[in-house]
Amino acid sequence: MEFKIEQPPINIGADISNRSFEMINEELKEYEKINEFDEEQKEVISRLIHTTTCFDEVLNNIYFSDNAIKKVQNLLLNKAKIIVDVNMIKVGLSDFYLKKYDNEVVCYINEPFTYEMADKNKTTRSYAAVVEAIKRHKDEPLVLACGNAPTFIYAAINTLLEQKVDLNNVALLLFPVGFVNVVESKAYGKRFCNTFDVAGVIMEGRFGSSTMAVATLHAIYKLIKDYDKDEKYNGR
């Protein structure tokens, strides 16, 4: 059998990105559910679909609290710390946006004090890490992004309340994936957002991932200003 060498039909990164979003937006027309969302929410949704290729799962499980996108943008514009559960989110976030808006990403998951606290208190490292992060930065705007560990959500909410943090300065982006504590933790996060009018974007159910947390932040940054149009930056 002869094997023929081929090249990709589209071979420029920006062109691939643009074509991908064209295909997503065209296919989204087939889903009546998309009409339930406003234009900014649709931008986040298309970015999440771009990351996962999963139309039904995203559309049927995504939750936005009232004015969530605007609230997250305001926090980012006010130099919010982005507290994350895993370094995968930290690595995935665009240096361009982080430097542009002076947002430091905080992840204490591998710090020695986190191991000590987790062992002492019989918790996961994610739980211990977010407790310490909130205590250290409780007087600053905070965006808490979770893509892996549902215990992070319980620790974040409980610490925010115990430390009497100003919840007007807080947003939750909750995308843990898996089986144990996942559905329950997201439901807890949703109740918290609704009770205290906290900005939240949540992927309900078992579905999620750290890459989806990254995609959501990138979409929200892009809605502040679309640098693809005004500067030579392929931010998609």
Disulfide bonds with the S-S distance in Angstrom:
none
